[in-house]
Amino acid sequence: MTLTVRQFPCLSDNYGFVIRDEASGKTACIDTPDADAVLAALKEAGWGLDFILNTHWHPDHAGGNAAIKAATGATIVGPAEVTRIAPLDRTVADGDVVDLGETRFQVIGCGGHTLGHITYYDAADRIAFVGDTLFALGCGRLFEGTAEQMWTSLQRLAALPDDTTVYCAHEYTASNARFALTVDPGPALRARSEAIFAARQRGEPTVPTSIGLEKATNPFLRAPALVRHPGRPDYEAFAEVRAAKDSFRG
């Protein structure tokens, strides 16, 4: 199977994604951060739109649903929480499957950033659209869930194959790297951070990333190894790192 992904920047720091199952020609967008930008990306590609696949309800992820549906007639799929701001045609949750032609997405529940947040995982192509759960060198803020919930969600993503390509929804990586260097002095992180800073100076994106790279260098996935916590559950180490990032200015 072959899934084509077109990535484009929008809003202040979001990424949008339009995707196409090459076997069938079926298309989708992952979230709707900016309706005009999504429609422009589709026009540039010469594609129509069959589906909108939402990861969570936040306006910079589902705020363009109505306008894009009006323009394309696409079917809107997402977790029930999206109905807080926009209608859904199909509600999905952990364990469900969404077919885009011959591409099959497994729906992985990833509560923490929001309670109903989901990831779309294409096992055949090893591609994951993770919304705001996992970032390059980061993770989403805990707006609704607990540290334990988010840690569990991150572990579910970390269990995917190391060569899984991870499309996260924001260009936060340079800021994440500056924080990561305050909690991890290791050479692997320093080398990656230098490459990130250079890429951003050239105006290049740092997304997508991979599961293997994040497991090796992301301080939120590595929290138990970075924070001394004998006898305490791993999610408490994660909570400590998350709290430090929340108060970080740099």
VOTOR-217465 format. One line per 3 residues: number of its first residue (from 1); for each residue x negated, y negated, z negated of N, C-alpha, C. Coordinates in pm, whole numbers. Atoms other than C-alpha are relative to their C-alpha. Layout:
NUM> X/Y/Z/X/Y/Z/X/Y/Z; ...;
This chain:
1> -84/119/0/0/0/0/-88/-124/0; 74/125/-2/-110/-358/60/92/-114/-39; -72/118/44/15/-661/-127/-89/-121/28;
4> 72/124/-27/-96/-999/9/43/-104/-101; -27/103/100/-123/-1274/-252/-57/-132/49; 45/136/-29/-140/-1645/-169/14/-83/-127;
7> 5/77/124/-241/-1861/-466/-19/-147/34; 14/143/-27/-207/-2239/-480/18/-77/-131; -17/81/119/-245/-2509/-746/125/-86/9;
10> -115/89/4/54/-2714/-855/15/-59/-141; -12/76/125/167/-2948/-1133/-140/-44/-43; 132/49/43/-129/-3053/-1349/-104/110/-6;
13> 98/-109/13/-288/-2712/-1407/59/137/24; -62/-129/-31/-47/-2440/-1293/-57/59/130; 14/-66/-129/-102/-2183/-1022/134/60/38;
16> -114/-71/-56/180/-2065/-802/-49/114/86; 36/-116/-80/181/-1735/-617/118/38/89; -97/-63/-89/370/-1619/-310/-64/129/51;
19> 54/-133/-28/330/-1252/-225/83/69/108; -67/-71/-109/415/-1020/63/-42/145/2; 24/-142/-21/448/-644/86/-16/22/150;
22> 30/-6/-142/279/-582/418/73/114/72; -68/-113/-65/455/-250/483/141/-37/46; -140/32/-29/803/-403/478/22/-145/42;
25> -18/143/-25/748/-776/513/79/-71/-108; -73/62/110/940/-839/190/-91/-94/-78; 79/104/65/826/-1148/2/61/-40/-135;
28> -45/49/130/847/-1297/-346/-90/-114/-42; 88/92/71/718/-1583/-554/-1/42/-145; 12/-27/143/590/-1532/-905/20/-131/-72;
31> -39/123/69/762/-1797/-1115/23/-113/100; -34/115/-86/872/-2136/-981/-45/-129/-69; 47/118/72/649/-2400/-1139/34/-131/69;
34> -23/121/-79/709/-2653/-859/68/43/128; -76/-49/-113/982/-2589/-605/-58/-47/133; 54/53/-126/833/-2815/-337/-130/71/37;
37> 127/-66/-29/490/-2653/-370/21/144/44; -30/-138/-40/636/-2302/-348/53/3/143; -58/2/-135/841/-2388/-40/-105/-38/104;
40> 107/37/-93/538/-2553/121/-94/117/25; 86/-117/-16/328/-2241/58/66/104/90; -73/-93/-85/596/-2025/217/-1/-47/146;
43> 0/55/-136/616/-2255/519/-136/17/65; 136/-15/-54/238/-2250/560/-28/144/41; 22/-141/-30/241/-1870/551/92/51/111;
46> -98/-47/-97/536/-1847/788/92/107/-57; -80/-101/68/731/-1643/533/135/-57/-43; -121/28/74/1087/-1641/412/-22/39/-145;
49> 13/-40/140/1160/-1550/50/116/90/-37; -101/-97/41/1343/-1243/-76/27/-2/-149; -15/-9/146/1279/-1256/-452/-77/-111/-70;
52> 70/79/100/1186/-1491/-734/-21/91/-120; 31/-86/114/1010/-1296/-1010/-51/-87/-114; 37/82/114/1006/-1487/-1338/-66/82/-110;
55> 66/-65/114/771/-1399/-1625/58/-44/-134; -60/50/124/936/-1618/-1892/75/-129/30; -100/105/-22/1172/-1907/-1944/-54/-142/6;
58> 49/137/8/945/-2210/-1979/20/-76/132; -32/76/-122/1029/-2492/-1733/-109/-1/106; 106/-5/-101/686/-2477/-1567/-16/139/59;
61> -1/-134/-58/767/-2115/-1479/135/35/64; -133/-30/-54/1141/-2109/-1411/76/-126/41; -70/126/-27/1225/-2476/-1356/37/-22/144;
64> -31/15/-141/1227/-2445/-978/96/104/55; -85/-111/-47/1460/-2144/-963/116/-47/86; -122/40/-69/1775/-2328/-859/-30/-59/137;
67> 31/65/-127/1613/-2538/-588/-51/101/103; 55/-97/-95/1425/-2246/-436/108/98/45; -110/-89/-40/1730/-2020/-442/90/-71/102;
70> -85/74/-91/1933/-2294/-273/-63/-8/140; 70/14/-128/1668/-2326/-1/-19/132/73; 39/-129/-61/1603/-1955/58/100/112/-18;
73> -92/-109/31/1884/-1746/-90/-64/116/-73; 72/-108/67/1626/-1542/-284/74/50/-123; -54/-63/120/1735/-1300/-556/-94/-30/-117;
76> 81/37/115/1617/-1417/-899/-2/115/-100; 21/-111/91/1473/-1148/-1127/-84/-50/-117; 82/42/113/1342/-1200/-1479/56/48/-132;
79> -49/-39/132/1378/-1144/-1852/122/-84/-39; -127/65/36/1708/-1240/-2016/-21/-142/-50; 22/132/56/1551/-1543/-2183/2/-110/105;
82> -1/101/-106/1531/-1720/-1844/135/-69/9; -134/60/-8/1907/-1781/-1867/16/-119/-94; -3/121/82/1826/-2046/-2126/-7/-124/87;
85> 11/118/-86/1747/-2277/-1833/49/23/142; -40/-27/-138/1858/-2101/-1512/69/135/9; -65/-130/-17/2085/-1817/-1394/-97/104/54;
88> 73/-114/-55/1948/-1472/-1312/95/85/82; -77/-99/-76/2068/-1227/-1048/-22/140/-55; 30/-129/59/1896/-935/-1219/-87/-21/-124;
91> 76/8/124/1774/-904/-1577/-85/125/-16; 91/-114/20/1470/-684/-1644/-72/-13/-132; 72/-5/127/1278/-579/-1953/-102/113/8;
94> 106/-100/5/994/-351/-2057/48/137/47; -33/-132/-51/998/-21/-1869/79/1/129; -73/8/-126/1204/-143/-1574/-98/-1/118;
97> 78/-1/-124/1083/-125/-1214/65/-99/96; -47/92/-104/1112/-394/-947/-71/38/130; 57/-37/-129/1062/-287/-586/1/-119/95;
100> 13/100/-105/935/-535/-329/-41/77/124; 30/-91/-110/961/-324/-17/-61/126/-56; 68/-120/49/711/-43/-76/-89/-27/-121;
103> 77/34/120/534/-229/-358/89/14/-122; -78/-25/121/656/-113/-696/-66/-68/-119; 49/68/120/613/-340/-996/58/65/-124;
106> -42/-41/134/624/-196/-1344/15/-126/-85; -22/113/89/768/-442/-1594/-56/37/-138; 64/-24/129/554/-461/-1909/41/-111/-95;
109> -37/99/101/697/-635/-2214/-124/-57/-66; 119/68/54/446/-893/-2339/42/-116/-89; -46/104/90/622/-1087/-2613/-112/-59/-83;
112> 98/69/82/426/-1342/-2811/0/-148/32; -9/139/-47/403/-1662/-2608/146/-42/-5; -144/3/24/780/-1628/-2576/41/143/-36;
115> -38/-133/48/976/-1337/-2718/26/97/113; -37/-90/-109/1092/-1200/-2383/-98/3/115; 100/9/-108/779/-1263/-2177/-30/139/58;
118> 33/-126/-67/700/-992/-1919/-116/-19/97; 101/-7/-105/418/-893/-1683/53/90/111; -30/-86/-115/467/-751/-1333/-129/68/43;
121> 122/-76/-29/213/-474/-1267/21/92/118; 0/-83/-121/154/-317/-925/-114/100/-16; 103/-100/30/-29/6/-1013/-74/46/125;
124> 65/-49/-123/-99/107/-652/-112/-93/44; 101/98/-41/-287/-214/-574/-82/-52/-117; 68/45/122/-399/-270/-935/-2/-153/-8;
127> -20/144/9/-261/-621/-954/101/-27/-110; -92/37/108/-97/-782/-1258/24/-150/2; -39/140/14/92/-1110/-1275/44/-18/-145;
130> -13/-3/146/65/-1194/-1643/59/-128/-58; -59/123/52/220/-1541/-1669/-92/-69/-98; 76/70/104/103/-1706/-1991/-40/91/-116;
133> 44/-90/107/15/-1394/-2191/-152/4/-7; 146/-11/-5/-348/-1350/-2084/-53/-103/98; 69/92/-89/-573/-1619/-1939/-145/43/14;
136> 145/-18/-9/-930/-1612/-1816/-63/-62/-124; 60/39/128/-1115/-1630/-2151/101/-56/-99; -99/54/93/-788/-1710/-2326/123/84/-11;
139> -134/-60/7/-433/-1619/-2416/99/-111/-30; -101/101/21/-106/-1802/-2453/18/-36/-147; -35/42/136/-8/-2001/-2759/121/80/-51;
142> -111/-75/61/235/-1835/-3000/116/-95/-27; -112/92/16/535/-2057/-2939/119/66/-69; -116/-67/57/792/-1794/-3041/-36/126/-78;
145> 33/-128/62/624/-1467/-3137/-103/-12/-110; 99/-7/106/386/-1359/-3408/-135/44/56; 132/-48/-40/15/-1283/-3394/1/150/24;
148> -6/-145/-19/94/-915/-3432/65/35/133; -65/-26/-128/331/-924/-3135/-93/-31/117; 89/37/-109/81/-1105/-2916/-118/95/10;
151> 110/-95/-3/-203/-875/-3017/43/131/65; -53/-122/-61/13/-576/-2925/15/-17/150; -16/25/-143/92/-735/-2588/-135/-3/71;
154> 132/6/-61/-273/-808/-2517/-62/139/10; 53/-136/-6/-362/-449/-2601/68/81/111; -67/-69/-110/-102/-327/-2353/-65/-38/133;
157> 68/41/-123/-270/-532/-2082/-143/55/5; 138/-51/5/-619/-426/-2195/-6/148/35; -4/-142/-31/-510/-64/-2144/11/27/151;
160> -4/-19/-145/-470/-123/-1769/-142/27/52; 135/-28/-54/-761/-12/-1545/-86/-125/4; 90/115/4/-1067/-234/-1572/-3/-78/131;
163> 7/69/-128/-1053/-315/-1200/134/-63/40; -126/69/-26/-700/-454/-1227/-26/-149/20; 9/143/-25/-686/-801/-1072/111/-71/-76;
166> -93/68/90/-520/-1042/-1314/24/-142/51; -40/135/-41/-332/-1346/-1185/71/-68/-117; -60/77/108/-272/-1583/-1474/44/-136/54;
169> -78/109/-59/-67/-1897/-1436/-57/-139/-21; 55/133/24/-295/-2182/-1546/-151/-1/17; 144/22/-9/-643/-2320/-1483/-48/-63/-131;
172> 45/43/131/-748/-2339/-1847/-142/47/-30; 117/-83/30/-1074/-2151/-1809/-118/-79/-56; 114/76/51/-1332/-2426/-1865/20/-35/-147;
175> -30/29/141/-1162/-2535/-2188/-9/126/-84; 9/-126/72/-1128/-2172/-2293/-145/41/-22; 141/-36/12/-1498/-2118/-2226/-69/-84/-106;
178> 63/86/101/-1598/-2417/-2439/36/49/-141; -37/-56/130/-1400/-2271/-2728/-68/133/-24; 55/-135/18/-1520/-1915/-2671/-144/-4/-45;
181> 141/11/38/-1881/-2026/-2704/-19/-35/-147; 11/32/143/-1807/-2145/-3059/18/123/-88; -24/-120/81/-1710/-1795/-3172/-78/122/48;
184> 74/-113/-56/-1921/-1570/-2949/-132/-50/59; 129/45/-50/-2295/-1638/-2905/-64/94/103; 60/-105/-83/-2348/-1336/-2680/-39/-46/139;
187> 48/39/-133/-2535/-1355/-2347/102/21/111; -98/-25/-106/-2248/-1210/-2143/96/-118/11; -91/114/-3/-2014/-1492/-2242/-72/-125/49;
190> 72/120/-42/-2281/-1758/-2197/-21/0/152; 20/-8/-144/-2359/-1637/-1845/131/-25/75; -128/21/-67/-1992/-1625/-1752/41/-147/-11;
193> -40/139/19/-1932/-1971/-1899/-76/-93/94; 79/83/-91/-2215/-2123/-1697/54/10/142; -57/-18/-134/-2066/-1974/-1381/134/-71/12;
196> -130/68/0/-1722/-2111/-1476/-18/-151/13; 20/145/-6/-1849/-2464/-1537/-48/-42/139; 49/32/-134/-2033/-2459/-1204/112/9/103;
199> -111/-16/-94/-1726/-2331/-1020/97/-117/-10; -94/110/16/-1506/-2602/-1167/-59/-131/52; 64/120/-56/-1758/-2871/-1075/12/-3/152;
202> -16/-10/-146/-1728/-2746/-717/146/-4/41; -142/2/-30/-1349/-2760/-743/58/135/33; -45/-135/-31/-1314/-2383/-718/85/57/-113;
205> -82/-62/104/-1048/-2180/-904/-77/109/-74; 57/-110/78/-1142/-1936/-1179/100/114/-15; -104/-102/-5/-827/-1730/-1124/4/52/142;
208> -28/-103/100/-784/-1441/-1062/-125/44/-76; 104/-64/76/-986/-1254/-1319/26/151/6; -25/-145/3/-996/-882/-1407/10/47/-144;
211> -12/-56/135/-910/-668/-1705/-138/31/-57; 132/-35/50/-1268/-542/-1732/-80/-122/-44; 73/122/35/-1416/-893/-1732/55/-60/-128;
214> -58/56/123/-1171/-1010/-1998/-33/86/-121; 36/-86/113/-1239/-708/-2218/-144/-24/-45; 141/19/32/-1610/-786/-2199/-30/-135/-61;
217> 39/136/38/-1596/-1161/-2269/110/-83/-66; -110/82/53/-1252/-1287/-2379/5/12/-152; 6/-10/145/-1269/-1375/-2751/131/46/-63;
220> -128/-44/56/-900/-1302/-2802/14/152/9; 1/-146/-8/-940/-944/-2680/-110/59/-88; 115/-48/77/-1270/-913/-2871/3/-44/-146;
223> -6/60/134/-1149/-1074/-3195/-48/92/-112; 46/-85/111/-1204/-769/-3421/-151/16/-5; 146/-10/-1/-1569/-756/-3310/-67/-131/-37;
226> 57/132/24/-1619/-1129/-3365/28/-53/-140; -42/50/131/-1443/-1181/-3698/-12/113/-102; 13/-102/105/-1540/-991/-4013/135/16/-70;
229> -131/-23/62/-1221/-830/-4141/9/143/-52; -3/-140/50/-1301/-505/-4327/131/31/-71; -124/-45/63/-987/-318/-4419/124/-73/44;
232> -116/76/-47/-759/-564/-4241/40/46/139; -40/-39/-136/-552/-489/-3929/-62/-93/104; 66/76/-106/-700/-606/-3600/75/-128/35;
235> -74/119/-41/-418/-851/-3534/-29/-119/-91; 35/111/87/-530/-1056/-3834/-127/-69/48; 118/61/-62/-869/-1109/-3670/42/-83/121;
238> -53/76/-112/-684/-1214/-3356/65/-129/-47; -69/118/52/-469/-1453/-3561/-99/-107/-41; 102/96/42/-784/-1615/-3701/-60/-71/120;
241> 56/62/-121/-929/-1672/-3355/104/-89/67; -106/82/-61/-595/-1799/-3222/19/-131/-75; -14/122/79/-564/-2046/-3509/-117/-95/24;
244> 117/84/-27/-918/-2170/-3444/13/-69/135; -19/61/-132/-835/-2229/-3077/106/-108/-6; -108/98/9/-516/-2414/-3170/-49/-135/-54;
247> 50/124/58/-717/-2668/-3368/-127/-50/70; 123/36/-70/-1012/-2683/-3124/21/-121/87; -3/117/-89/-1082/-3012/-2951/-133/-6/74;
250> 123/-1/-75/-1334/-2983/-2676/19/47/142;
